[in-house]
Amino acid sequence: MAVCFLRQAARFSTRGCCVLVSRLPHCHDNVRQDGDRKWLSSSGFGQHNNIILIGSPGCGKTTVGRILAQRLGRPAVDFDNDYLERRWGMTVAEKLTEVGGESFVAAEGDALLNLDLRDSVLSLSGSVPMHQLAMRQAAKSGVVVFLDTDSHDIADRLHRMKVDRIVGQAPGVSMLDLLAYRQPFYEGAHDIRIVCERFQNPDDVSEKVLKALRDYQKPPGYISTRSDPQTKDPAPPHQLPNFPDVVLQGLASDSGLYIPNSEPPHFSQGEWARLLGCTYQQRALRILEKWIHARDFHPSNLATAIQRAYSLENFQNESVVPVTHLQDNQYIMEVFHGPTASFKDAALQLMPQFFTEAVQREGEKVRYLILVATSGDTGSAVLDGFSKFAGESGTLVMVLYPENGISEVQKLLMTAATGDNVHVIGVDSDFDFCQTAIKGIFADGALAADLLANHGVRLSAANSINWGRLVPQVVYHASAYLDLVQQGVVSMGDECDICIPTGNFGNILGAIYAKTMGIPFRKFICASNENDVLMEFIQTGCYDLRHRHLHVTMAPAIDILKSSNLERFLFLASGGDGAEVRRCYEQLAREKYFQISPKVLDSIQNEFGLTGDCCEEKEYAASIKKTLTQTGYLMDPHTAVAKVVADRRRPRDVPLLLCSTAHYGKFPVDVAKSLGRRLVSSTDNPRESLRDLETVASRPGVHRELRAVLERPRLHHRTLRASRDEIVEEMVDFVSSVTR
């Protein structure tokens, strides 16, 4: 192939080189602008405090580098013009003609390995990142900034500049193909990505780089939703927990939930437009790079984790979360194509990789026990994710589920889990009891000390109380909107509404965070079943459990009364008033209710556009049958809850996204009953019901993993009473058996 030599360029990543350090004389002006220099520490970026710009030829590195150098009072060094041409005694084009592409990249790499710069702005060539050994060495000397520019803009600029010879250009190789081939080298080399809008001018790009450098230099850390901003001695940012810390800890020490100590990140409309042509994995990388600081989890490691999480081995649809038309102005986002057939997989194929990386970075000889309370879906997703990605961390997993409050398929997905490091327990109670018991265990300092001292084990969580579990959920909501734009349903910037079946508030909070990032969701419709505490709260501002009892329904994932992630939303809606959040949740613990202020309620309803409604089981059962008849689409009970509420609240002026949180195959018996299908056995056999349903549904397609799990034997049979003491005893026995 015409670009085969580019593949050979990867050989330079392992080629040994003798490094002869030479000092490049400074030949640039010494303009100083103190306003931009005050924030720049003399030792803020790598060993030599350099700012290194990379990107495609024609992306503006040289121009942006000069602007940055002037603003920061640093020398600007253009790798081609200021260094290579002096070193070689000829132009770069002449060198390329003389030696050819493969040898040219080798020569560039050798030159970069011999370059010694300090406190400078270095604009590299477009091809030298293909010499990975040299790039790794250069990265140690500073921070690497990738100017991620649209390939069509690059091609147009190169055409206007009459550039007719760059590394890799050959007959039969288009410029767009060449740029696409180079992209992975930039992806693997940067610390900071600057998503450049189409036709964005260098001054604006430079401003974005300066802001990104400030953010890079000062990681914000994480605080609790119950932290008081008026405290006399707040911890400085460098003393706050970082991303690995909060992933390992799960819950804050004051029983609050962790959130970043900064404003939510934001993309402009032009930056979102740049993500339109990206795959789900590429969108996830760009979005999560905004949320997770590069010093906490490097972009190259993040990219690897994302590719592993959202591979075709794990998600049976290559779009990962496809968006499809349902009827009228309703579109379904299918967040159930992962290995356990629910939306939890979208986060829990990624979060265990965060956790394992954090354990390895910690370096202590300690094992972690992940305690999970599940309403049906989280448990199996945690078990699957940690079985694949725990690596050598030795992480243990213990799952509590309500024995009589989930479907047989959900139960089998958990109780068929294999491995000595997993333990699955049924509890004769509901999800709220399981979740409250786990929070109590986390808050028990004496128990934690005993586990660590006697067993070398620390506790952590993988529910959406863990920030590392929540943040990946932002991605699929943003991606669904971009898919609507790609499909021509809306134009970029047009509003749409979204309806989400909601129990613990994590899923809908991911959509709300997508809005804070710039996705134009207009209304968030919180869909509840008979357990409608959230609907009441959204309408009145009163969260009241005093006269409520849990209804067990065929939509068990939203059979929840205590919505944990509402706490994060209240922190956001109250403008970061941690003291008020603390008051609310301490009152809820004491008196089983709290009331928010009219100001915060107005923010929830009008600024954030949150609304809610509920429906009864007979209504969403009827909707399953009606929707199948009208559209050929078979919904699970949770999606049906959203469909009933969406039909009732249906906007006429904008499209509506329905979040489908599970495949119908997880609830085959209940879905079959909703359709009025004659059950093929008197024992409500899920295997037979699933086979029957697959014959009547034209969409969505069959879920392969659900078929397979029904053939597995149940391995976990233990059931406990609704007793925290029994749960603690079972947990200690499990830990002892594994660590003895």
C-alpha positions in Angstrom: 0.0 0.0 0.0 1.0 3.6 -0.6 1.1 4.4 3.1 2.8 1.2 4.2 5.9 3.1 5.3 3.8 5.0 7.8 3.1 1.7 9.5 6.8 1.0 9.6 7.3 4.4 11.4 6.0 2.8 14.5 9.3 0.8 14.6 10.9 4.0 15.9 9.0 3.7 19.1 11.4 1.0 20.2 14.6 1.9 18.4 17.5 2.7 20.7 19.2 6.0 20.2 22.3 7.7 21.6 21.1 11.0 23.0 23.6 13.8 22.5 22.3 16.9 24.2 22.8 20.2 22.4 21.6 23.6 23.6 19.5 25.5 21.1 20.4 29.2 21.2 17.4 31.6 21.9 16.8 33.7 18.9 13.4 35.2 19.8 12.2 38.3 21.5 11.8 38.5 25.2 8.5 40.2 25.4 7.0 39.8 28.9 3.4 40.1 29.7 3.2 39.7 33.5 -0.6 39.3 33.5 -0.3 36.0 31.7 2.9 34.9 33.5 1.7 35.3 37.1 -0.2 32.0 37.1 2.6 30.1 35.4 4.8 28.3 37.9 8.5 28.0 37.0 8.2 24.3 37.4 4.7 23.6 36.3 5.2 21.6 33.2 7.5 18.6 33.2 11.2 18.5 33.8 12.0 21.5 31.7 8.8 23.5 31.9 8.2 23.5 28.1 4.9 23.9 26.3 4.9 21.5 23.3 2.4 21.9 20.5 1.5 19.0 18.2 -1.0 18.4 15.5 -1.5 18.0 11.7 0.6 20.1 9.3 -1.3 23.3 8.7 -3.2 23.2 12.0 -1.7 26.5 13.2 1.0 25.3 15.6 3.6 27.8 14.6 1.3 30.8 14.7 -0.3 29.7 18.0 3.1 29.0 19.4 4.3 32.5 18.7 1.2 34.0 20.2 1.6 31.9 23.4 5.3 32.8 23.6 4.6 36.5 23.4 1.9 36.2 26.0 4.0 34.2 28.4 7.4 35.8 27.8 9.0 32.6 26.5 11.1 31.8 23.5 9.1 30.4 20.6 10.8 27.5 18.7 9.5 26.2 15.5 10.9 22.7 15.2 11.1 22.7 11.4 12.4 26.2 10.7 14.4 27.1 13.8 16.0 23.7 14.6 15.8 21.0 11.8 16.9 23.3 9.0 19.8 24.6 11.0 20.8 21.1 12.1 20.5 19.6 8.6 21.8 22.6 6.6 18.9 22.3 4.2 15.2 22.9 4.0 12.8 20.3 5.4 11.4 19.7 2.0 14.9 19.1 0.6 15.6 16.6 3.4 12.3 14.7 2.7 13.2 14.5 -1.0 16.7 13.3 -0.2 15.9 10.5 2.2 12.3 9.6 1.7 9.5 9.4 4.2 10.6 6.5 6.5 14.1 7.8 6.9 12.8 11.3 7.3 10.7 10.3 10.4 13.8 8.6 11.8 15.9 11.7 11.3 13.3 13.9 12.9 13.1 11.6 15.9 16.9 11.6 16.3 16.9 15.3 16.2 14.2 15.6 18.8 16.0 13.3 21.1 19.0 15.6 20.9 17.0 18.8 21.5 17.4 20.4 24.9 14.9 23.2 25.6 13.8 24.8 28.8 11.0 27.2 29.5 10.1 27.4 25.8 7.1 27.0 23.5 8.0 24.4 21.0 5.9 23.8 17.9 6.6 20.4 16.5 6.3 19.2 13.0 3.2 17.2 12.0 5.2 14.0 11.4 7.6 13.7 14.4 4.8 12.3 16.8 5.1 9.2 14.6 8.5 8.6 16.3 7.0 7.5 19.6 10.3 7.1 21.5 11.2 10.7 20.7 7.8 11.9 21.7 7.9 10.0 25.0 11.2 11.7 25.7 10.0 15.1 24.7 6.8 14.7 26.9 9.0 14.4 30.0 10.3 17.9 29.3 6.9 19.6 29.3 3.2 19.5 28.7 2.1 18.3 25.2 -0.9 20.2 23.7 -2.7 18.7 20.8 -4.4 21.2 18.4 -7.2 18.9 17.3 -8.3 20.6 14.0 -10.9 19.4 11.5 -9.2 17.4 8.7 -11.2 19.2 6.0 -9.9 22.6 7.3 -6.3 21.2 7.2 -6.7 19.9 3.7 -8.0 23.3 2.5 -5.2 25.2 4.2 -2.5 23.0 2.7 -4.1 23.4 -0.7 -4.1 27.2 -0.3 -0.5 27.2 1.0 0.4 25.1 -2.1 2.0 22.4 0.1 2.5 19.5 -2.2 4.9 17.3 -0.3 4.5 16.1 3.3 5.5 12.8 4.9 3.3 10.0 3.6 2.0 11.8 0.5 2.1 9.5 -2.5 0.0 8.6 -5.6 -3.3 7.1 -4.5 -3.2 8.5 -1.0 -5.6 11.4 -0.4 -4.8 14.1 2.1 -7.8 13.1 4.2 -6.6 9.5 4.4 -3.2 10.6 5.3 -4.5 12.9 8.1 -6.7 10.1 9.4 -3.7 7.8 9.6 -1.7 10.3 11.6 -4.5 11.0 14.1 -3.8 8.0 16.4 -0.2 9.2 16.9 -1.4 12.6 18.2 -4.1 10.8 20.3 -1.4 8.8 22.0 1.0 11.6 22.7 -1.0 14.6 24.2 -1.6 15.7 27.8 -4.1 18.4 26.7 -6.5 18.3 23.7 -7.7 21.6 22.2 -10.8 20.9 20.2 -10.6 23.7 17.5 -13.8 24.8 16.0 -14.0 25.0 12.2 -12.3 28.0 10.8 -11.3 29.2 14.3 -8.7 32.0 14.3 -5.3 31.6 16.0 -6.0 34.2 18.7 -9.1 32.3 19.9 -7.2 29.0 19.8 -4.4 30.6 21.8 -6.9 31.7 24.4 -8.2 28.2 24.7 -4.7 26.9 25.1 -4.0 29.4 27.9 -7.1 28.4 29.8 -6.3 24.7 29.4 -2.8 25.3 30.7 -4.1 27.0 33.8 -6.5 24.2 34.4 -3.7 21.6 33.8 -1.4 23.3 36.3 -4.0 23.5 39.1 -6.1 20.3 39.3 -9.3 21.3 41.1 -9.7 18.2 43.3 -13.0 16.9 44.6 -15.2 18.0 47.5 -18.3 16.6 49.2 -21.8 17.7 48.4 -22.0 18.4 52.2 -18.9 20.6 52.4 -19.4 24.1 53.7 -18.0 26.8 51.4 -18.0 29.3 54.3 -15.7 27.2 56.4 -12.8 29.2 58.0 -10.0 27.0 56.8 -11.0 25.3 53.5 -8.5 22.8 52.2 -6.3 24.2 49.3 -6.9 22.4 46.0 -3.7 20.4 46.2 -4.8 18.8 49.4 -8.2 17.8 48.1 -8.8 14.2 46.9 -8.1 13.6 43.2 -10.0 11.4 40.8 -8.3 8.1 41.8 -8.9 8.9 45.4 -12.7 9.4 45.0 -13.0 6.3 42.8 -11.4 4.3 45.6 -13.2 5.9 48.4 -16.7 6.0 46.9 -18.4 8.0 49.6 -17.0 11.1 51.2 -16.0 11.0 54.9 -19.0 13.2 55.9 -21.4 10.8 54.1 -21.8 13.2 51.2 -21.1 12.5 47.6 -18.0 13.6 45.7 -18.2 16.2 43.0 -15.5 18.2 41.2 -14.4 21.4 43.0 -15.0 23.4 39.8 -17.6 24.5 37.4 -18.8 21.7 35.0 -16.8 21.7 31.8 -18.3 23.2 28.7 -18.1 22.8 24.9 -19.2 25.5 22.6 -21.6 24.7 19.8 -18.7 24.7 17.4 -16.8 22.2 19.5 -19.9 19.9 19.7 -20.1 20.1 15.9 -16.6 18.7 15.7 -17.9 15.6 17.5 -20.6 14.9 14.9 -18.4 12.7 12.7 -16.8 10.9 15.7 -17.6 7.3 16.8 -19.0 6.7 20.2 -15.6 5.9 21.5 -14.1 9.1 20.1 -16.9 11.2 21.6 -16.4 9.5 25.0 -12.7 10.3 25.0 -13.2 14.0 24.2 -16.0 14.4 26.7 -14.3 12.5 29.5 -11.0 14.4 28.9 -13.0 17.4 30.0 -14.1 15.8 33.2 -11.0 13.9 34.3 -7.8 15.8 34.8 -4.9 14.5 32.8 -2.7 14.2 35.9 -5.4 12.0 37.4 -5.9 9.7 34.4 -3.7 10.4 31.4 -5.6 10.7 28.1 -3.6 7.9 26.5 -4.7 5.5 29.3 -8.3 6.9 29.1 -8.3 6.2 25.4 -7.2 2.6 26.0 -9.8 2.1 28.7 -12.6 3.5 26.5 -11.6 1.2 23.5 -11.7 -1.8 25.8 -14.9 -0.9 27.5 -16.9 -0.2 24.3 -15.6 -2.9 22.0 -17.8 -5.2 20.0 -16.9 -7.9 22.4 -18.8 -6.0 25.1 -21.5 -4.1 23.1 -23.3 -6.0 20.4 -24.1 -2.8 18.5 -21.1 -1.0 16.9 -22.9 2.4 17.7 -22.7 1.3 21.4 -25.8 3.5 22.2 -27.8 3.7 18.9 -30.7 6.2 18.5 -33.7 5.0 16.5 -37.0 6.5 15.5 -40.0 5.1 17.5 -43.1 7.1 16.3 -44.1 10.6 15.6 -41.5 12.9 17.3 -40.2 10.2 19.7 -36.7 8.7 19.3 -35.3 5.9 21.5 -31.8 5.8 22.7 -31.0 2.1 23.3 -28.6 2.0 26.3 -28.9 -1.8 26.7 -26.5 -3.4 24.2 -23.9 -4.2 26.8 -23.1 -7.6 28.3 -25.8 -7.5 31.0 -28.5 -5.8 28.8 -29.0 -2.6 30.8 -27.8 1.0 30.8 -25.5 0.2 33.8 -23.0 -1.4 31.4 -22.3 1.9 29.7 -20.6 3.0 32.9 -19.6 -0.3 34.5 -17.4 -1.5 31.6 -15.3 1.7 32.2 -15.4 2.4 35.9 -13.7 -0.9 37.0 -10.7 0.2 34.8 -10.6 3.5 36.6 -10.7 1.6 39.9 -7.9 -0.8 38.9 -5.7 2.0 37.7 -6.3 3.8 41.0 -5.4 0.7 43.0 -2.1 0.3 41.1 -1.2 4.0 41.5 -1.9 3.8 45.3 0.8 1.2 45.6 -0.3 -0.1 49.0 -0.6 -3.8 49.7 -4.3 -3.5 50.3 -7.3 -5.2 48.7 -10.6 -3.5 48.1 -14.0 -4.9 48.7 -16.7 -3.3 46.4 -20.0 -3.3 48.3 -23.0 -3.0 46.0 -26.7 -2.6 46.6 -28.7 -3.3 43.5 -32.3 -2.8 42.4 -31.7 -5.4 39.7 -29.2 -4.1 37.1 -26.2 -2.6 38.9 -25.1 -5.9 40.6 -24.7 -7.9 37.4 -23.0 -5.0 35.6 -20.5 -4.6 38.5 -19.8 -8.4 38.5 -19.2 -8.4 34.8 -17.1 -5.3 34.7 -14.8 -6.3 37.6 -14.5 -9.9 36.3 -13.0 -8.5 33.1 -11.0 -5.5 34.3 -9.9 -6.1 37.9 -6.5 -7.3 36.6 -4.1 -8.2 39.4 -5.7 -5.7 41.9 -7.3 -8.6 43.9 -10.5 -6.6 44.2 -13.4 -8.3 45.9 -17.1 -7.8 45.1 -20.1 -8.4 47.3 -23.6 -7.7 46.0 -26.8 -7.3 47.9 -30.1 -7.6 46.1 -33.8 -7.7 47.2 -34.7 -11.4 47.1 -38.2 -10.9 45.9 -37.9 -7.5 44.1 -36.2 -8.3 40.8 -36.8 -10.5 37.8 -35.6 -14.1 37.5 -33.3 -13.1 34.7 -31.8 -10.2 36.7 -31.3 -12.7 39.6 -29.6 -15.3 37.4 -27.2 -12.8 35.9 -25.9 -12.2 39.4 -26.2 -15.6 41.0 -24.5 -17.4 38.1 -21.4 -15.2 38.6 -18.2 -17.2 38.9 -15.0 -16.5 40.8 -13.7 -16.8 44.3 -13.6 -13.0 44.6 -17.4 -12.5 44.3 -20.2 -13.0 46.7 -23.9 -12.5 45.9 -26.5 -12.3 48.6 -30.3 -12.0 48.5 -31.9 -10.0 51.3 -35.5 -10.4 52.5 -36.2 -6.7 52.1 -36.2 -3.9 49.4 -33.5 -2.0 47.6 -33.8 1.0 50.0 -32.9 -1.3 52.9 -29.9 -2.7 51.1 -28.7 0.8 50.1 -29.1 2.2 53.6 -27.3 -0.8 55.1 -24.3 -0.3 52.8 -24.2 3.4 53.6 -24.2 2.5 57.3 -21.4 0.1 56.8 -19.3 2.8 55.0 -20.0 5.2 57.9 -18.8 2.6 60.5 -15.2 3.7 61.3 -14.6 0.9 63.8 -15.6 -1.7 61.2 -13.4 -0.2 58.6 -10.4 -0.2 60.9 -11.0 -3.8 61.8 -11.2 -4.9 58.2 -8.0 -3.1 57.4 -6.1 -4.2 60.4 -7.1 -7.9 60.4 -7.7 -8.6 56.8 -5.9 -5.9 54.8 -9.1 -4.8 53.1 -10.7 -1.4 52.5 -14.3 -0.8 51.5 -15.5 1.0 48.3 -18.6 1.4 46.2 -19.6 0.9 42.6 -23.1 2.3 42.8 -23.7 5.7 41.2 -22.7 7.2 44.5 -19.2 6.7 43.1 -18.2 9.6 40.9 -16.2 7.3 38.6 -19.4 5.3 38.0 -21.6 8.4 37.3 -19.4 10.5 34.9 -19.4 8.0 32.0 -23.2 8.4 31.9 -22.8 12.0 30.6 -21.4 10.6 27.4 -24.4 8.6 26.0 -26.8 11.4 26.6 -24.6 13.9 24.8 -24.0 11.3 22.0 -27.7 10.7 21.6 -28.3 14.4 20.8 -25.4 14.4 18.3 -27.0 11.4 16.6 -30.2 13.3 16.3 -28.2 16.1 14.5 -26.5 13.5 12.3 -29.8 12.0 11.4 -31.2 15.4 10.4 -33.8 15.4 13.1 -32.5 18.7 14.5 -29.9 21.2 13.5 -27.0 21.8 15.8 -28.1 24.0 18.6 -31.8 23.2 18.3 -33.5 22.0 21.5 -35.0 18.7 22.3 -36.6 17.1 25.4 -35.6 13.9 27.1 -37.6 11.5 29.2 -35.8 9.1 31.5 -37.2 6.4 33.8 -35.8 7.4 37.2 -35.1 5.8 40.5 -31.7 6.7 42.0 -31.4 9.8 39.9 -28.0 8.9 38.4 -29.1 8.4 34.8 -31.1 11.6 34.6 -28.2 13.5 36.4 -25.9 12.4 33.6 -28.3 14.1 31.1 -28.3 17.2 33.3 -24.5 17.3 33.3 -24.6 17.0 29.5 -26.8 20.1 29.5 -24.3 22.0 31.6 -21.7 21.0 29.0 -23.7 22.7 26.3 -26.1 20.0 25.0 -29.4 21.9 24.4 -31.8 19.7 26.3 -34.9 21.8 27.1 -36.9 19.6 29.4 -35.9 16.7 31.6 -38.9 14.5 32.1 -38.5 12.3 35.2 -40.7 9.2 34.7 -41.7 7.4 37.9 -43.8 4.3 38.5 -46.0 4.0 41.7 -42.9 5.0 43.7 -43.4 8.6 42.8 -41.4 10.4 45.5 -39.3 12.2 42.9 -42.3 13.4 41.0 -43.7 14.9 44.2 -40.4 16.5 45.1 -40.0 18.1 41.6 -43.5 19.6 41.9 -43.5 20.7 45.5 -39.9 20.9 46.7 -40.7 18.5 49.6 -39.0 15.1 49.8 -41.3 13.3 52.1 -41.0 9.6 53.1 -43.0 9.8 56.3 -46.1 8.1 54.9 -44.6 6.1 52.1 -44.0 2.4 51.6 -42.2 0.8 48.7 -44.4 -0.7 45.9 -42.8 -3.8 44.3 -43.5 -3.5 40.6 -42.4 -5.1 37.3 -40.0 -2.1 36.9 -37.7 -2.9 39.8 -34.8 -0.6 38.9 -37.0 2.4 39.8 -38.6 0.8 42.9 -36.6 3.2 45.0 -37.6 5.8 47.6 -34.2 7.2 48.6 -32.6 8.6 45.5 -29.0 9.0 46.2 -27.9 11.1 43.3 -30.5 13.7 44.0 -28.0 15.0 46.5 -25.6 15.9 43.7 -28.3 17.7 41.8 -29.3 19.7 44.8 -25.7 20.8 45.2 -25.8 22.0 41.6 -29.2 23.6 41.7 -28.4 25.4 45.0 -25.3 27.0 43.5 -22.9 24.8 45.5 -24.5 25.3 49.0 -23.1 22.3 50.8 -24.4 23.5 54.1 -28.0 23.5 52.8 -27.5 20.1 51.3 -26.2 18.8 54.6 -29.2 20.2 56.4 -31.6 18.5 54.0 -30.0 15.1 54.3 -29.5 15.2 58.0 -33.2 16.1 58.4 -34.1 13.3 56.0 -32.2 10.9 58.2 -33.9 12.1 61.4 -37.4 13.0 60.3 -37.8 11.3 56.9 -38.5 14.5 55.0 -36.9 17.8 53.9 -38.2 21.0 52.2 -36.0 23.0 49.9 -36.3 26.8 49.5 -38.6 28.4 46.8 -35.4 29.8 45.1 -33.9 26.3 44.7 -37.2 24.8 43.5 -37.5 27.6 40.9 -34.0 26.8 39.7 -34.9 23.1 39.4 -38.1 23.7 37.5 -37.1 26.7 35.3 -33.3 27.0 35.0 -32.8 23.2 34.7 -36.2 22.4 33.2 -36.9 19.4 35.3 -40.4 18.1 35.4 -41.9 14.8 36.4 -44.9 12.5 36.1 -45.8 8.9 37.1 -47.9 6.0 36.0 -49.3 2.7 37.3 -48.3 -0.8 36.4 -51.5 -1.4 34.4 -50.7 1.7 32.3 -47.2 0.7 31.3 -48.2 -2.9 30.8 -50.8 -1.6 28.3 -48.1 0.6 26.7 -45.9 -2.4 26.0 -48.6 -4.0 24.0 -49.8 -0.9 22.3 -46.3 0.2 21.2 -45.5 -3.2 19.9 -48.7 -3.2 17.8 -48.2 0.3 16.4 -44.4 0.2 15.8 -43.1 -3.4 16.1 -40.9 -2.2 19.0 -40.9 -4.3 22.2 -40.1 -2.3 25.3 -39.0 -3.5 28.7 -41.2 -2.2 31.7 -38.9 0.7 32.6 -38.9 2.0 29.0 -42.6 1.6 29.0 -42.9 3.8 32.1 -41.0 6.5 30.2 -43.3 6.0 27.2 -46.5 6.5 29.1 -45.2 9.6 30.8 -43.7 10.9 27.5 -47.1 10.4 25.7 -48.8 12.3 28.4 -46.2 15.1 28.5 -45.4 14.9 24.8 -44.0 18.2 23.3 -45.3 19.1 19.9 -42.6 21.6 19.0 -39.4 19.6 19.6 -38.2 16.0 19.3 -38.3 13.8 22.4 -35.6 11.3 23.3 -36.8 8.3 25.3 -34.0 6.6 27.3 -34.5 2.8 27.0 -32.6 1.5 30.0 -33.0 -2.3 29.6 -33.6 -4.9 26.9 -37.0 -6.6 27.1 -35.3 -9.9 27.5 -34.4 -9.1 31.1 -38.1 -9.2 32.0 -39.5 -11.9 29.7 -42.3 -13.2 32.0 -43.6 -9.7 32.9 -43.4 -8.5 29.2 -45.1 -11.7 28.0 -47.9 -11.1 30.6 -48.3 -7.5 29.4 -48.8 -8.7 25.9 -51.4 -11.2 27.0 -49.2 -14.1 25.7 -50.1 -17.5 27.0 -47.2 -18.6 29.1 -45.7 -21.8 27.9 -45.3 -23.3 31.3 -47.1 -23.0 34.6 -43.8 -22.0 36.4 -43.3 -18.7 34.4 -40.2 -20.1 32.9 -38.1 -17.1 31.7 -36.2 -19.2 29.1 -39.4 -20.2 27.3 -40.9 -16.7 27.6 -37.8 -15.1 26.1 -37.9 -17.5 23.1 -41.6 -16.7 22.6 -41.0 -12.9 22.7 -38.2 -13.1 20.2 -40.8 -14.4 17.7 -43.1 -11.4 18.0 -40.6 -8.5 18.2 -39.2 -7.0 15.0 -37.1 -4.6 17.1 -34.9 -4.4 19.0 -32.9 -7.4 18.0 -32.1 -10.5 20.1 -29.7 -9.9 23.0 -27.1 -12.8 22.7 -25.9 -12.6 26.3 -29.4 -13.0 27.8 -29.9 -16.2 25.8 -26.6 -17.5 27.1 -27.1 -16.6 30.8 -30.4 -18.6 31.0 -28.3 -21.7 30.4 -26.0 -21.1 33.3 -26.4 -22.8 36.7 -27.1 -20.7 39.8 -24.0 -20.7 42.1 -25.0 -18.3 44.8 -27.9 -19.3 47.0 -27.5 -17.4 50.3 -30.4 -15.3 51.6 -30.3 -13.1 54.7 -32.9 -11.4 56.8 -33.2 -7.6 56.7 -30.6 -7.2 59.4 -27.5 -5.0 59.1 -25.7 -7.1 61.7 -26.3 -10.3 59.6 -25.0 -8.5 56.5 -21.8 -7.3 58.4 -21.3 -10.9 59.7 -21.6 -12.3 56.2 -19.3 -9.7 54.8 -16.6 -10.4 57.4 -16.9 -14.2 56.8 -16.5 -13.6 53.0 -13.4 -11.4 53.5 -11.9 -13.9 55.9 -12.4 -16.8 53.5 -10.7 -15.0 50.7 -7.8 -13.4 52.6 -6.9 -16.1 55.1 
